[in-house]
Amino acid sequence: MNVASKKYKTVLRFRPEDIDPNRKPISIKVSKGRKDRYTLLSDVALQILQEYWKKEKPQKWLFPSWNKEKYITARTVQKIFQNTCKKAEISKNVSVHSLRHSFTMYLLESRIDLRYIQELLRHKSLKTTEIYMDVSTKIFL
């Protein structure tokens, strides 16, 4: 398994039952640090997923490959992301991992407690999370 596959492994392997549409958490199995955990699902993301469920009716994997018995590959996710950036006329050099950074910056701008952000990102050390604070301070001052 290459590095890119490891980064997206948990997202690629989502099953329809990993998302509770009533409470809105996403259950992430064997995530970073080899621990199961939960993370957030926004109302907008839930609405889009519900439309997707109705149309595609995924069974085994939430995001299956062309072979419904297998999940989508990291390379396919990267290509979809690149194509979407082109369509949206985003000229900045971004990657799928940039979404994690954007989410973190959004939380910081919203004045969410740093320890809560640390927990969401699964950082062992608060110092790792504080790096985002330094970047945020430089950007917004």
Backbone torsions as a table, in degrees:
resi	resn	phi	psi	omega
1	MET	NA	127.2	-178.7
2	ASN	-81.2	174.3	-175.7
3	VAL	-60.8	-42.8	-179.3
4	ALA	-59.9	-40.4	179.8
5	SER	-63.5	-38.8	-179.6
6	LYS	-64.9	-39.8	-178.2
7	LYS	-60.0	-42.4	-172.4
8	TYR	-103.2	7.4	-172.7
9	LYS	-50.9	-47.8	-175.1
10	THR	-68.1	-39.7	179.6
11	VAL	-68.0	-40.6	-179.0
12	LEU	-63.3	-32.9	-175.1
13	ARG	-95.8	18.1	176.1
14	PHE	-61.4	139.4	174.0
15	ARG	-111.0	153.2	-179.5
16	PRO	-52.3	-36.4	-178.1
17	GLU	-74.0	-6.2	178.5
18	ASP	-75.1	-10.6	-178.7
19	ILE	-116.1	125.3	178.1
20	ASP	-99.7	103.6	-175.6
21	PRO	-66.5	-16.0	179.7
22	ASN	-84.2	-46.5	-179.0
23	ARG	-93.0	-20.8	175.8
24	LYS	73.8	15.6	172.4
25	PRO	-86.7	157.3	173.8
26	ILE	-108.6	126.5	177.5
27	SER	-87.9	119.4	179.9
28	ILE	-108.5	114.9	-177.3
29	LYS	-88.2	134.3	177.5
30	VAL	45.3	62.7	179.7
31	SER	-87.2	-163.0	-179.9
32	LYS	-51.3	134.1	-178.3
33	GLY	81.1	9.1	178.1
34	ARG	59.7	32.3	178.8
35	LYS	-121.2	138.8	172.5
36	ASP	-71.0	149.1	179.2
37	ARG	-157.6	175.6	175.8
38	TYR	-122.0	149.9	173.7
39	THR	-138.8	-178.8	-171.5
40	LEU	-86.2	153.2	172.6
41	LEU	-134.6	119.1	-177.9
42	SER	-73.5	162.4	177.7
43	ASP	-61.2	-39.7	-179.7
44	VAL	-65.1	-46.5	179.2
45	ALA	-62.3	-40.3	178.6
46	LEU	-62.3	-43.1	179.6
47	GLN	-62.0	-43.7	178.9
48	ILE	-64.2	-42.6	178.3
49	LEU	-62.9	-39.4	179.5
50	GLN	-64.7	-38.8	176.1
51	GLU	-64.7	-41.9	177.9
52	TYR	-61.8	-45.8	179.2
53	TRP	-57.5	-45.1	-178.8
54	LYS	-62.5	-40.7	-176.8
55	LYS	-77.0	-49.1	-171.6
56	GLU	-92.3	-25.7	-177.8
57	LYS	49.2	58.4	-179.1
58	PRO	-64.0	142.6	-177.6
59	GLN	-106.6	-76.8	-175.0
60	LYS	-77.0	-49.3	-177.6
61	TRP	-115.3	142.1	177.6
62	LEU	-65.2	-38.7	178.6
63	PHE	-122.5	81.0	-177.0
64	PRO	-77.0	159.7	172.3
65	SER	-81.8	-172.6	177.5
66	TRP	-60.0	-30.4	172.9
67	ASN	-89.5	106.0	-172.8
68	LYS	-57.7	-16.0	179.1
69	GLU	-80.8	-12.8	-178.8
70	LYS	-117.2	155.4	178.1
71	TYR	-90.7	162.9	-178.8
72	ILE	-62.2	148.9	-178.0
73	THR	-89.9	159.7	177.2
74	ALA	-60.7	-38.7	-179.8
75	ARG	-63.9	-39.7	177.9
76	THR	-63.9	-42.1	177.6
77	VAL	-60.7	-44.0	179.3
78	GLN	-61.3	-43.0	180.0
79	LYS	-65.2	-42.6	177.9
80	ILE	-60.7	-43.7	179.9
81	PHE	-63.0	-45.6	179.0
82	GLN	-61.1	-45.0	179.5
83	ASN	-64.0	-39.3	178.6
84	THR	-65.5	-40.3	177.0
85	CYS	-61.8	-41.2	178.0
86	LYS	-62.4	-46.5	-179.8
87	LYS	-61.9	-36.1	-179.6
88	ALA	-83.3	0.6	-179.9
89	GLU	58.4	40.0	175.0
90	ILE	-88.2	113.8	-176.2
91	SER	-94.9	-11.9	178.8
92	LYS	-65.2	147.6	177.8
93	ASN	-79.4	99.7	-177.7
94	VAL	-125.2	161.2	178.3
95	SER	-132.4	174.8	177.0
96	VAL	-58.7	-37.8	179.8
97	HIS	-63.9	-22.2	177.0
98	SER	-60.2	-27.1	178.9
99	LEU	-63.8	-37.4	177.1
100	ARG	-62.7	-44.1	179.1
101	HIS	-65.4	-41.2	179.1
102	SER	-62.8	-43.1	178.3
103	PHE	-60.4	-43.9	-180.0
104	THR	-63.4	-43.4	179.5
105	MET	-64.0	-38.2	177.2
106	TYR	-61.0	-44.4	179.2
107	LEU	-62.3	-42.1	178.9
108	LEU	-64.0	-44.6	178.4
109	GLU	-61.5	-30.3	179.8
110	SER	-84.4	5.2	177.6
111	ARG	62.2	37.0	175.6
112	ILE	-75.0	140.8	-178.5
113	ASP	-55.2	133.5	-176.5
114	LEU	-60.3	-36.4	178.9
115	ARG	-67.2	-34.3	176.6
116	TYR	-66.9	-42.5	177.1
117	ILE	-62.1	-42.0	177.4
118	GLN	-56.2	-44.0	-179.6
119	GLU	-65.9	-43.3	179.0
120	LEU	-61.9	-39.7	-178.1
121	LEU	-83.0	-9.7	-179.6
122	ARG	63.2	34.9	174.7
123	HIS	-77.8	131.9	177.5
124	LYS	-70.4	-38.3	-176.9
125	SER	-109.1	137.1	175.7
126	LEU	-64.1	-27.2	178.6
127	LYS	-59.8	-36.3	178.1
128	THR	-63.8	-43.1	179.3
129	THR	-68.2	-35.2	-179.1
130	GLU	-63.6	-21.8	176.5
131	ILE	-58.1	-38.4	177.6
132	TYR	-64.7	-35.5	177.9
133	MET	-61.8	-43.3	179.3
134	ASP	-61.4	-43.8	179.4
135	VAL	-65.0	-44.7	-179.9
136	SER	-60.1	-43.6	-179.6
137	THR	-62.2	-43.1	-179.7
138	LYS	-66.0	-36.3	-177.8
139	ILE	-74.7	-41.3	-169.9
140	PHE	-99.5	2.4	176.8
141	LEU	-97.0	NA	NA
